[in-house]
Amino acid sequence: METLFLILIFAGIFGIYDAIRKVNNNILEQTEELKKIHEQLKENSKK
């Protein structure tokens, strides 16, 4: 029974870690996209 609880706790911790990692990756991707858009806007406003 203790083994089952340990497995469930481990799976829960891993699930939380994976969710945080995915959110972090999405934030990083969005930040890069915003930087690209910002640079494009700068270039277009100079023309």
KAWO-V394081 format. One line per field, one symbol per residue. ss: DSSP state (2 for helix, 1 for strand, 0 for the rest). burial: # if it has 16 or more other C-alpha atoms within 10 Angstrom, else .. A space follows every 10 residues. Layout:
ss=???
burial=???
//
This chain:
ss=0222222222 2222222222 2222222222 2222222222 2222220
burial=.......... .......... .......... .......... .......
//
